[in-house]
């Protein structure tokens, strides 16, 4: 083959070491970029598959906006159900408590409502001993679970599943529930571990309960894993020993958990967020409307700027059941204005105690110099009360996320 001469008017550049290095860096960067996209795509696909494996369709649920980037538009409500079912970890720790159990009971029942902008979050705890009317429901296997004029709420999950729970609570509250999720004992422990535990406050008498093998002294205590489960399950060692007293413990735990999850420290920690997403995918059984990582991100974004005093945890007001003193029924006179205010997206002012049944009290703030009070001019008008604020009955106990409480 005849070799073509190089044109003399086109001088050739000799490759330099610097140029070769830059080319190699460019190739490496391209490979890393493609690899990162592939990894993110794999993680997202894996999460979608795992989150959706046990997804449940909610009967009569309202239509919800499709998943998209950005915070969820408008108001929404989520039912969170904590069941007493044991997994590998809890069975190892609780032993006989987990052996021979028949059925799964929903012992923790939380209705979370997030208003449209300006966002306000209301979390209402429904006690496990609440006697309630249960509508006819279609179970997950397609069978029909009969309606009941009166049943204990912690039997509803076993009776008709997560969808039946959502339908029952929706009828009680008058609030449409578009999302729901179920969490077991092991799930509580793993989610607490995923964010590095939470710090709770134990009152001056300590916290002691033989049934949960709990024997803690007073003061601040960081809890995770099994200790988190012990803390939310303790009952006879606090207040009047009722489930209503236990709720105040659960609210302290939930307020600390929510505060930590919504902190900039957690939201900017990518490894923690990925770990949390994996734990949720493996330990939470959602409704099909919630079975999408993009959807979870949408709902989380809606919560990120809510002022802590507009993030309230309330307990459904109750009265002793006239048919069974060991059970309770809803105090409809006190509850009706609460449900209406939540549905309207009003700010809520809590006038009741942290707990009307003991178990937790407001923490005593550390002593500090009192702030200077500005002197108002004689002509200054009083600050008007916001028109969208509802003052709740003293019969409704609860806290906001700013309020520190101590248990025991």
VOSE-177317 format. One record per residue: residue in one letter; x, y, z of N, C-alpha, C in turn. Coordinates in steps of 0.02 Angstrom, whole numbers, padded with zeros to 5 digits, always signed. Example, Ala and Ser with C-alpha at 12.3 -4.5 7.8 and 13.67 -1.06 7.14 Angstrom:
<sites>
A+00660-00284+00390+00615-00225+00390+00660-00165+00390 S+00642-00112+00354+00684-00053+00357+00645+00002+00394 
</sites>
This chain:
<sites>
X+00043-00059+00000+00000+00000+00000+00045+00061+00000 X+00026+00109-00042+00065+00170-00048+00048+00217+00009 X+00099+00241+00041+00088+00284+00099+00076+00355+00077 X+00023+00388+00103+00006+00456+00085+00050+00504+00125 X+00082+00552+00089+00124+00600+00125+00083+00647+00167 X+00111+00668+00220+00077+00716+00264+00085+00785+00235 X+00031+00822+00231+00034+00890+00203+00077+00934+00248 X+00121+00971+00215+00168+01012+00252+00135+01072+00285 X+00076+01093+00257+00043+01152+00286+00001+01134+00348 X-00001+01071+00368-00040+01050+00427+00007+01021+00479 X+00040+01063+00518+00089+01038+00567+00056+00993+00619 X+00089+00940+00636+00062+00891+00682+00081+00906+00754 X+00030+00899+00800+00043+00909+00872+00065+00843+00904 X+00115+00849+00942+00138+00790+00978+00098+00784+01043 X+00065+00727+01055+00025+00721+01117+00067+00734+01178 X+00038+00775+01223+00074+00791+01285+00047+00748+01342 X+00086+00743+01396+00064+00704+01454+00001+00735+01485 X-00002+00803+01487-00060+00836+01516-00123+00821+01476 X-00117+00822+01410-00175+00808+01368-00201+00738+01378 X-00155+00690+01383-00175+00620+01395-00211+00612+01461 X-00186+00647+01512-00218+00643+01578-00289+00671+01576 X-00297+00728+01541-00364+00759+01536-00412+00713+01499 X-00388+00680+01446-00431+00633+01410-00453+00576+01455 X-00405+00549+01493-00421+00494+01538-00471+00515+01591 X-00462+00577+01617-00509+00602+01668-00578+00610+01638 X-00581+00634+01576-00646+00642+01543-00682+00575+01535 X-00644+00524+01513-00673+00458+01505-00696+00430+01572 X-00653+00440+01623-00671+00415+01690-00734+00449+01716 X-00738+00516+01705-00797+00553+01728-00860+00529+01693 X-00854+00516+01628-00912+00492+01591-00935+00424+01617 X-00885+00380+01630-00902+00314+01657-00935+00320+01725 X-00907+00363+01769-00935+00372+01835-01006+00401+01832 X-01017+00449+01786-01083+00479+01779-01134+00427+01759 X-01116+00387+01708-01162+00334+01685-01173+00284+01741 X-01120+00267+01778-01127+00219+01833-01172+00247+01887 X-01164+00311+01904-01206+00342+01956-01279+00340+01936 X-01293+00358+01873-01362+00356+01848-01390+00285+01853 X-01348+00237+01833-01369+00167+01835-01384+00145+01907 X-01340+00165+01954-01351+00147+02024-01415+00177+02051 X-01426+00243+02036-01487+00276+02059-01548+00242+02029 X-01544+00226+01964-01601+00193+01931-01614+00125+01963 X-01560+00088+01978-01568+00022+02009-01601+00029+02078 X-01576+00077+02118-01603+00087+02185-01677+00105+02181 X-01694+00152+02136-01764+00173+02129-01809+00116+02108 X-01785+00077+02058-01825+00020+02033-01834-00032+02088 X-01779-00046+02124-01782-00095+02179-01831-00073+02233 X-01829-00008+02250-01875+00017+02301-01947+00012+02279 X-01960+00030+02215-02028+00026+02188-02055-00046+02194 X-02013-00094+02175-02034-00164+02178-02047-00186+02249 X-02001-00170+02295-02008-00193+02364-02065-00158+02400 X-02073-00093+02390-02127-00056+02423-02194-00081+02399 X-02198-00099+02335-02263-00118+02307-02282-00190+02316 X-02238-00231+02344-02251-00303+02348-02315-00320+02386 X-02326-00287+02443-02385-00303+02484-02434-00245+02485 X-02436-00205+02432-02480-00146+02431-02553-00167+02431 X-02593-00127+02465-02664-00141+02474-02706-00085+02442 X-02759-00104+02407-02805-00055+02379-02855-00034+02433 X-02863+00032+02442-02909+00057+02492-02979+00065+02462 X-03027+00032+02493-03096+00036+02469-03124+00106+02482 X-03157+00134+02431-03190+00200+02436-03141+00256+02450 X-03077+00247+02434-03028+00300+02446-03037+00355+02395 X-03023+00418+02414-03029+00473+02367-02974+00467+02314 X-02985+00498+02256-02933+00498+02205-02876+00542+02228 X-02815+00522+02211-02756+00560+02232-02716+00580+02170 X-02679+00635+02176-02639+00659+02120-02585+00607+02103 X-02568+00599+02039-02516+00551+02021-02448+00572+02047 X-02403+00524+02059-02335+00542+02083-02300+00588+02033 X-02266+00638+02060-02227+00684+02018-02175+00718+02061 X-02128+00752+02030-02078+00788+02068-02110+00849+02101 X-02084+00867+02160-02112+00924+02197-02159+00899+02251 X-02177+00943+02298-02219+00922+02353-02290+00907+02331 X-02324+00866+02370-02392+00845+02353-02438+00905+02354 X-02480+00913+02303-02526+00970+02302-02588+00958+02345 X-02609+01010+02381-02670+01005+02419-02664+00966+02483 X-02720+00953+02516-02722+00917+02579-02720+00842+02568 X-02702+00805+02620-02704+00732+02616-02706+00703+02686 X-02727+00641+02692-02731+00606+02756-02701+00537+02749 X-02663+00517+02800-02631+00450+02802-02652+00415+02866 X-02673+00353+02861-02686+00312+02920-02624+00268+02931 X-02595+00274+02991-02538+00232+03010-02560+00182+03063 X-02549+00119+03050-02572+00065+03095-02511+00027+03120 X-02503+00023+03186-02451-00017+03216-02480-00081+03243 X-02458-00138+03217-02486-00202+03238-02440-00236+03289 X-02469-00285+03323-02432-00321+03375-02398-00384+03349 X-02390-00390+03283-02359-00450+03255-02283-00448+03266 X-02256-00506+03278-02184-00512+03293-02145-00534+03232 X-02086-00506+03225-02040-00528+03173-01982-00566+03206 X-01928-00575+03169-01872-00614+03194-01841-00583+03257 X-01833-00516+03257-01801-00483+03314-01845-00484+03375 X-01909-00464+03366-01954-00460+03423-01969-00529+03452 X-01972-00580+03410-01983-00649+03435-01925-00670+03480 X-01865-00652+03460-01806-00670+03500-01808-00634+03568 X-01832-00572+03569-01831-00533+03631-01893-00546+03674 X-01951-00557+03643-02013-00564+03681-02031-00636+03696 X-02001-00683+03663-02011-00754+03678-02083-00776+03674 X-02110-00800+03731-02177-00829+03732-02231-00780+03711 X-02218-00715+03720-02267-00665+03700-02283-00671+03625 X-02236-00696+03586-02244-00700+03514-02264-00770+03490 X-02268-00817+03535-02283-00886+03515-02356-00902+03531 X-02390-00929+03482-02459-00950+03493-02510-00894+03489 X-02489-00835+03465-02537-00780+03457-02584-00796+03399 X-02647-00782+03409-02696-00793+03356-02718-00726+03327 X-02705-00716+03263-02725-00654+03231-02678-00596+03245 X-02687-00543+03209-02646-00483+03215-02690-00425+03236 X-02672-00393+03292-02712-00337+03317-02678-00271+03301 X-02718-00221+03286-02693-00153+03273-02695-00113+03338 X-02639-00114+03374-02637-00083+03440-02621-00008+03439 X-02590+00016+03385-02576+00087+03378-02611+00111+03315 X-02652+00163+03322-02692+00187+03267-02686+00263+03263 X-02656+00288+03209-02642+00360+03203-02672+00387+03138 X-02713+00438+03143-02737+00472+03083-02697+00537+03076 X-02659+00542+03021-02618+00600+03007-02651+00641+02952 X-02667+00704+02967-02697+00748+02917-02651+00807+02904 X-02636+00819+02840-02594+00876+02820-02637+00922+02777 X-02645+00984+02799-02688+01030+02764-02654+01057+02701 X-02694+01089+02659-02665+01125+02603-02628+01186+02630 X-02589+01219+02588-02550+01276+02611-02595+01332+02638 X-02574+01364+02694-02515+01350+02733-02522+01284+02771 X-02472+01241+02767-02476+01173+02793-02483+01172+02869 X-02526+01127+02892-02532+01112+02963-02540+01036+02969 X-02508+01006+03018-02509+00934+03026-02543+00916+03092 X-02594+00875+03088-02630+00852+03148-02627+00776+03150 X-02603+00749+03205-02598+00676+03215-02643+00657+03273 X-02695+00618+03259-02743+00599+03311-02734+00525+03328 X-02719+00511+03392-02712+00442+03416-02780+00415+03437 X-02796+00356+03412-02859+00322+03429-02841+00264+03474 X-02864+00264+03537-02844+00211+03584-02867+00142+03563 X-02827+00092+03579-02842+00022+03560-02905-00003+03593 X-02925+00026+03650-02985+00004+03687-03048+00041+03665 X-03044+00079+03610-03101+00117+03586-03153+00070+03554 X-03215+00077+03577-03271+00039+03547-03301+00082+03492 X-03311+00052+03434-03327+00092+03375-03372+00053+03327 X-03410+00088+03286-03449+00056+03234-03404+00040+03175 X-03411-00020+03148-03370-00042+03092-03415-00055+03031 X-03401-00021+02975-03443-00032+02916-03427-00098+02882 X-03470-00119+02837-03455-00177+02795-03395-00160+02750 X-03348-00207+02745-03287-00193+02708-03271-00250+02660 X-03237-00233+02606-03210-00284+02561-03138-00297+02581 X-03123-00359+02601-03056-00376+02624-03009-00383+02564 X-02944-00390+02579-02893-00393+02526-02902-00453+02480 X-02930-00507+02506-02940-00567+02464-03006-00565+02426 X-03042-00509+02430-03104-00502+02393-03166-00523+02432 X-03157-00554+02490-03215-00573+02530-03243-00511+02566 X-03306-00517+02587-03339-00461+02621-03337-00472+02696 X-03308-00423+02732-03308-00425+02805-03370-00388+02829 X-03410-00422+02869-03474-00393+02890-03466-00331+02932 X-03516-00288+02930-03516-00229+02973-03532-00249+03044 X-03511-00208+03092-03524-00221+03163-03547-00156+03196 X-03601-00160+03233-03627-00100+03265-03581-00075+03320 X-03541-00120+03348-03495-00100+03401-03441-00153+03408 X-03379-00131+03402-03323-00178+03409-03263-00138+03433 X-03215-00174+03465-03155-00140+03487-03111-00126+03426 X-03084-00066+03422-03049-00045+03361-02989-00089+03347 X-02956-00116+03399-02897-00156+03385-02912-00226+03359 X-02976-00239+03345-02994-00302+03312-03009-00293+03238 X-03010-00230+03215-03033-00216+03147-02983-00240+03094 X-02917-00233+03107-02869-00256+03058-02875-00331+03047 X-02882-00368+03099-02891-00441+03093-02957-00457+03057 X-03007-00416+03070-03074-00427+03041-03076-00414+02966 X-03044-00359+02944-03051-00341+02874-02990-00312+02840 X-02934-00308+02876-02873-00283+02845-02864-00208+02847 X-02811-00185+02814-02793-00114+02815-02847-00070+02783 X-02876-00093+02729-02929-00055+02695-02988-00045+02741 X-03006-00096+02779-03063-00091+02825-03047-00042+02881 X-02985-00041+02903-02965+00007+02954-02973+00078+02928 X-02950+00090+02866-02955+00157+02837-03028+00178+02829 X-03070+00133+02806-03141+00148+02796-03175+00163+02863 X-03157+00125+02915-03187+00134+02982-03167+00201+03011 X-03102+00218+03008-03078+00281+03037-03104+00340+02997 X-03112+00332+02931-03139+00386+02890-03210+00402+02910 X-03249+00350+02924-03319+00361+02945-03322+00393+03014 X-03276+00374+03058-03274+00404+03125-03257+00478+03122 X-03207+00496+03082-03180+00564+03082-03213+00611+03032 X-03243+00582+02979-03270+00623+02926-03215+00647+02878 X-03155+00620+02884-03098+00640+02842-03082+00585+02791 X-03077+00604+02728-03060+00556+02675-02987+00535+02683 X-02975+00470+02681-02908+00443+02690-02884+00413+02624 X-02834+00445+02595-02808+00423+02530-02748+00377+02535 X-02715+00376+02594-02654+00337+02602-02657+00300+02669 X-02625+00242+02671-02623+00203+02733-02561+00158+02733 X-02539+00140+02792-02481+00096+02798-02483+00058+02864 X-02455-00002+02864-02452-00044+02924-02379-00057+02943 X-02366-00055+03008-02298-00065+03033-02300-00115+03091 X-02252-00162+03093-02250-00213+03146-02200-00194+03200 X-02193-00236+03251-02144-00226+03305-02074-00216+03277 X-02053-00261+03233-01986-00257+03205-01976-00192+03166 X-02029-00170+03132-02025-00109+03093-02010-00048+03137 X-02042-00046+03196-02031+00010+03242-01957+00012+03262 X-01929-00045+03279-01859-00048+03300-01812-00028+03244 X-01824-00053+03183-01779-00040+03128-01781+00032+03104 X-01841+00062+03104-01846+00132+03083-01811+00178+03133 X-01819+00163+03198-01784+00202+03249-01709+00196+03240 X-01686+00136+03227-01614+00125+03216-01589+00162+03154 X-01631+00163+03101-01609+00192+03038-01591+00267+03044 X-01623+00302+03091-01607+00374+03098-01561+00386+03159 X-01533+00332+03185-01485+00340+03239-01515+00346+03307 X-01578+00323+03316-01611+00327+03382-01639+00396+03396 X-01679+00400+03450-01707+00464+03472-01696+00472+03547 X-01697+00534+03570-01687+00547+03641-01754+00563+03673 X-01770+00527+03727-01832+00539+03764-01814+00562+03835 X-01864+00587+03870-01854+00612+03938-01893+00568+03987 X-01859+00545+04039-01891+00505+04091-01899+00549+04153 X-01959+00550+04183-01974+00593+04240-01936+00574+04303 X-01944+00614+04355-01905+00605+04417-01915+00538+04451 X-01971+00504+04439-01984+00440+04471-01957+00381+04431 X-01928+00395+04373-01904+00341+04331-01961+00306+04296 X-01945+00254+04259-01994+00217+04221-01983+00143+04236 X-02033+00112+04267-02025+00043+04290-02087+00002+04272 X-02077-00054+04239-02133-00096+04218-02109-00168+04210 X-02137-00214+04250-02116-00284+04247-02134-00317+04181 X-02192-00300+04154-02215-00335+04093-02170-00322+04034 X-02140-00263+04030-02095-00248+03975-02021-00251+03997 X-02009-00275+04058-01941-00280+04086-01904-00214+04081 X-01941-00161+04097-01913-00094+04090-01899-00065+04159 X-01837-00043+04170-01817-00015+04234-01765+00041+04222 X-01791+00100+04208-01748+00156+04190-01751+00211+04243 X-01694+00242+04254-01691+00298+04300-01712+00363+04265 X-01718+00417+04304-01740+00481+04276-01686+00513+04232 X-01709+00560+04189-01663+00598+04148-01671+00583+04074 X-01630+00616+04034-01631+00605+03961-01602+00536+03945 X-01632+00503+03896-01609+00437+03877-01615+00428+03802 X-01560+00409+03770-01562+00394+03698-01585+00322+03689 X-01637+00312+03649-01664+00245+03640-01663+00226+03566 X-01653+00162+03554-01656+00135+03486-01672+00061+03492 X-01684+00029+03436-01696-00042+03436-01749-00065+03485 X-01733-00115+03524-01782-00145+03570-01806-00096+03623 X-01763-00050+03644-01783+00000+03694-01839+00044+03668 X-01838+00060+03603-01892+00100+03574-01958+00062+03578 X-01956-00003+03565-02016-00044+03570-02041-00048+03642 X-01995-00057+03689-02014-00058+03760-02049+00007+03780 X-02021+00063+03757-02046+00128+03777-02118+00139+03753 X-02133+00120+03691-02201+00133+03666-02251+00080+03690 X-02226+00022+03716-02271-00030+03740-02287-00026+03814 X-02245+00010+03853-02255+00012+03925-02324+00041+03942 X-02360+00009+03988-02427+00032+04006-02438+00032+04081 X-02430-00025+04113-02448-00029+04184-02400+00009+04229 X-02341+00027+04203-02293+00063+04244-02300+00139+04240 X-02351+00164+04204-02359+00236+04197-02431+00258+04209 X-02439+00319+04235-02505+00349+04243-02553+00303+04279 X-02615+00299+04252-02665+00256+04283-02663+00185+04256 X-02611+00169+04219-02602+00100+04195-02645+00082+04135 X-02677+00132+04105-02723+00118+04049-02688+00129+03982 X-02722+00106+03930-02697+00119+03863-02696+00194+03848 X-02741+00231+03879-02744+00304+03869-02681+00337+03897 X-02654+00311+03952-02591+00337+03979-02533+00320+03933 X-02534+00260+03905-02480+00238+03861-02474+00283+03799 X-02530+00311+03776-02528+00353+03717-02483+00413+03726 X-02481+00441+03788-02438+00499+03800-02364+00481+03791 X-02346+00419+03810-02278+00395+03798-02264+00390+03723 X-02313+00362+03687-02305+00354+03615-02299+00422+03581 X-02336+00472+03607-02333+00538+03576-02265+00571+03589 X-02235+00559+03647-02168+00586+03658-02119+00554+03608 X-02124+00489+03600-02080+00454+03553-02091+00481+03482 X-02155+00487+03461-02169+00509+03393-02147+00581+03381 X-02154+00624+03431-02133+00694+03422-02058+00698+03413 X-02020+00658+03452-01947+00659+03446-01926+00628+03379 X-01961+00575+03358-01946+00543+03295-01959+00590+03237 X-02017+00624+03238-02035+00671+03184-01986+00730+03183 X-01968+00756+03241-01921+00813+03244-01854+00794+03213 X-01831+00733+03228-01766+00712+03201-01770+00699+03126 X-01825+00667+03104-01832+00653+03033-01836+00717+02991 X-01869+00768+03018-01878+00830+02981-01821+00880+02991 X-01771+00861+03030-01715+00906+03042-01672+00911+02979 X-01639+00969+02971-01595+00978+02913-01537+00928+02915 X-01517+00907+02975-01463+00859+02982-01481+00793+02949 X-01544+00769+02960-01565+00706+02929-01580+00715+02855 X-01616+00769+02837-01636+00779+02767-01576+00791+02721 X-01519+00811+02748-01460+00822+02706-01411+00764+02709 X-01429+00712+02746-01385+00654+02754-01407+00598+02706 X-01377+00595+02647-01399+00548+02596-01394+00475+02619 X-01338+00453+02650-01336+00383+02673-01392+00366+02722 X-01408+00412+02767-01463+00400+02815-01529+00394+02779 X-01541+00438+02730-01603+00437+02693-01610+00372+02653 X-01555+00349+02623-01557+00286+02586-01571+00227+02633 X-01539+00229+02691-01550+00176+02740-01622+00175+02764 X-01650+00235+02776-01719+00241+02798-01766+00216+02743 X-01752+00234+02681-01794+00212+02625-01794+00136+02619 X-01736+00105+02629-01730+00032+02626-01769-00001+02682 X-01764+00027+02742-01799-00001+02800-01875+00005+02790 X-01898+00061+02764-01969+00070+02752-01993+00020+02699 X-01953+00012+02646-01972-00035+02593-01980-00106+02619 X-01938-00125+02667-01938-00194+02692-01986-00205+02751 X-02008-00152+02784-02045-00161+02847-02113-00127+02850 X-02132-00091+02798-02196-00057+02798-02239-00085+02741 X-02301-00105+02758-02348-00128+02707-02395-00070+02692 X-02390-00040+02631-02428+00020+02616-02491+00006+02575 X-02533+00057+02570-02586+00056+02520-02554+00066+02452 X-02589+00046+02398-02558+00053+02331-02547+00126+02313 X-02585+00172+02343-02575+00243+02330-02510+00269+02360 X-02482+00231+02407-02421+00252+02442-02360+00213+02418 X-02371+00164+02375-02318+00117+02356-02275+00143+02300 X-02244+00200+02311-02201+00230+02261-02152+00278+02295 X-02087+00269+02286-02039+00314+02318-02048+00387+02301 X-02070+00401+02240-02083+00471+02221-02140+00499+02261 X-02191+00458+02272-02248+00480+02314-02224+00495+02385 X-02183+00451+02413-02158+00462+02481-02119+00528+02484 X-02080+00542+02432-02042+00604+02430-02090+00664+02426 X-02143+00658+02387-02192+00712+02382-02222+00729+02450 X-02242+00678+02487-02274+00688+02551-02224+00717+02601 X-02162+00693+02598-02110+00719+02643-02097+00792+02630 X-02095+00811+02566-02083+00881+02548-02138+00927+02575 X-02199+00900+02579-02255+00941+02604-02247+00956+02679 X-02206+00917+02714-02199+00925+02786-02139+00967+02807 X-02093+00979+02760-02027+01005+02780-02028+01075+02810 X-02077+01117+02791-02077+01186+02816-02134+01200+02865 X-02166+01148+02891-02222+01159+02938-02193+01183+03004 X-02216+01241+03031-02193+01263+03096-02209+01211+03149 X-02163+01201+03197-02173+01149+03246-02235+01161+03289 X-02257+01223+03298-02318+01233+03337-02381+01221+03296 X-02374+01209+03231-02430+01188+03189-02425+01114+03172 X-02384+01078+03210-02378+01005+03203-02399+00976+03271 X-02463+00957+03276-02490+00937+03341-02506+00863+03343 X-02497+00833+03403-02515+00763+03415-02569+00763+03468 X-02628+00738+03450-02686+00741+03493-02710+00671+03510 X-02749+00667+03563-02781+00603+03582-02856+00611+03576 X-02887+00565+03541-02960+00567+03535-02992+00571+03604 X-03034+00621+03618-03067+00624+03684-03117+00566+03691 X-03117+00536+03750-03160+00477+03760-03198+00481+03826 X-03247+00437+03832-03285+00427+03893-03286+00352+03908 X-03296+00334+03971-03302+00263+03987-03362+00234+03950 X-03353+00174+03923-03407+00139+03890-03459+00118+03942 X-03521+00141+03937-03572+00121+03987-03585+00046+03988 X-03569+00011+03934-03580-00061+03930-03520-00101+03955 X-03462-00068+03962-03402-00103+03982-03352-00052+04010 X-03347-00046+04076-03302+00004+04107-03229-00003+04087 X-03209-00061+04061-03141-00071+04040-03127-00045+03970 X-03179-00020+03936-03172+00006+03868-03195+00078+03866 X-03183+00111+03809-03203+00181+03803-03241+00192+03738 X-03278+00247+03735-03313+00268+03674-03292+00340+03661 X-03301+00363+03600-03282+00431+03582-03326+00482+03618 X-03295+00535+03644-03331+00591+03671-03348+00637+03612 X-03405+00625+03582-03422+00659+03519-03430+00734+03527 X-03453+00756+03586-03462+00828+03598-03396+00865+03592 X-03343+00836+03622-03277+00868+03619-03242+00854+03553 X-03255+00795+03523-03219+00776+03462-03244+00811+03400 X-03308+00826+03396-03337+00854+03334-03302+00919+03313 X-03293+00969+03358-03258+01030+03337-03186+01017+03316 X-03154+00967+03347-03085+00950+03329-03082+00924+03258 X-03125+00876+03241-03126+00848+03174-03141+00902+03122 X-03188+00947+03138-03207+01000+03091-03148+01047+03078 X-03113+01066+03132-03056+01111+03126-02999+01080+03086 X-02988+01015+03096-02935+00980+03059-02953+00979+02984 X-03016+00963+02969-03038+00960+02899-03032+01028+02865 X-03043+01081+02903-03040+01149+02875-02969+01176+02871 X-02921+01140+02901-02851+01163+02899-02836+01218+02947 X-02873+01222+03002-02862+01274+03052-02802+01257+03097 X-02771+01309+03124-02722+01299+03177-02760+01277+03240 X-02728+01235+03280-02762+01208+03339-02725+01230+03402 X-02763+01255+03450-02734+01275+03514-02753+01223+03566 X-02703+01190+03595-02715+01138+03644-02721+01170+03713 X-02777+01158+03747-02787+01185+03814-02786+01130+03867 X-02791+01067+03845-02790+01010+03891-02720+00994+03913 X-02713+00946+03957-02648+00924+03982-02612+00883+03930 X-02548+00871+03944-02510+00825+03901-02545+00758+03899 X-02570+00736+03956-02610+00674+03960-02661+00682+04015 X-02723+00665+04000-02775+00666+04051-02776+00604+04094 X-02730+00558+04079-02728+00494+04116-02659+00480+04144 X-02618+00532+04151-02550+00522+04176-02506+00491+04123 X-02447+00472+04144-02400+00441+04097-02347+00488+04073 X-02365+00551+04063-02315+00601+04041-02338+00670+04064 X-02289+00713+04076-02303+00782+04096-02258+00828+04056 X-02275+00892+04054-02233+00940+04020-02166+00945+04055 X-02112+00944+04016-02045+00948+04045-02034+01018+04074 X-01999+01021+04130-01982+01086+04160-01923+01115+04123 X-01931+01175+04093-01876+01203+04055-01817+01222+04101 X-01758+01220+04074-01699+01239+04113-01704+01313+04130 X-01682+01333+04191-01687+01404+04210-01644+01448+04166 X-01670+01505+04149-01633+01552+04107-01657+01622+04122 X-01619+01671+04100-01639+01740+04112-01702+01755+04073 X-01753+01787+04104-01815+01802+04068-01801+01851+04012 X-01834+01842+03954-01823+01888+03898-01851+01957+03914 X-01820+02007+03884-01846+02074+03894-01912+02082+03858 X-01959+02112+03892-02025+02123+03862-02029+02194+03835 X-02040+02202+03770-02044+02270+03743-02104+02307+03771 X-02096+02372+03783-02150+02413+03810-02194+02437+03752 X-02257+02420+03756-02303+02440+03703-02325+02512+03712 X-02334+02547+03657-02358+02615+03662-02430+02615+03682 X-02455+02669+03716-02524+02670+03739-02575+02661+03683 X-02557+02681+03623-02605+02677+03568-02602+02612+03530 X-02555+02568+03550-02547+02506+03512-02608+02461+03521 X-02632+02435+03465-02690+02391+03468-02668+02321+03486 X-02710+02281+03521-02690+02213+03538-02684+02171+03475 X-02638+02121+03479-02629+02077+03422-02691+02035+03411 X-02721+02037+03352-02782+01998+03340-02769+01924+03340 X-02818+01886+03363-02813+01813+03361-02827+01790+03290 X-02785+01746+03262-02797+01723+03193-02866+01694+03186 X-02899+01710+03132-02968+01686+03122-02971+01612+03109 X-02914+01582+03089-02915+01510+03074-02889+01468+03132 X-02888+01495+03192-02865+01457+03251-02924+01431+03289 X-02924+01367+03305-02978+01335+03344-02950+01316+03413 X-02983+01339+03465-02964+01321+03533-02998+01256+03551 X-02959+01205+03564-02987+01139+03578-03011+01133+03650 X-03058+01088+03661-03084+01074+03728-03028+01050+03774 X-03033+01066+03839-02984+01041+03888-02986+00965+03893 X-03039+00935+03868-03044+00862+03870-03000+00828+03818 X-02970+00868+03774-02925+00841+03723-02854+00853+03744 X-02818+00800+03759-02747+00806+03779-02703+00801+03718 X-02641+00827+03724-02595+00823+03668-02537+00871+03676 X-02495+00872+03625-02435+00915+03625-02423+00939+03553 X-02381+00991+03547-02355+01008+03481-02281+00990+03480 X-02250+00996+03421-02181+00972+03414-02131+01015+03452 X-02152+01075+03472-02107+01117+03512-02105+01096+03585 X-02157+01060+03607-02165+01045+03678-02125+00983+03699 X-02085+00992+03751-02047+00936+03778-02087+00904+03834 X-02090+00838+03835-02125+00802+03889-02078+00751+03921 X-02096+00730+03982-02058+00678+04017-02107+00623+04038 X-02087+00561+04030-02130+00504+04047-02110+00473+04113 X-02159+00440+04144-02144+00405+04205-02182+00434+04265 
</sites>
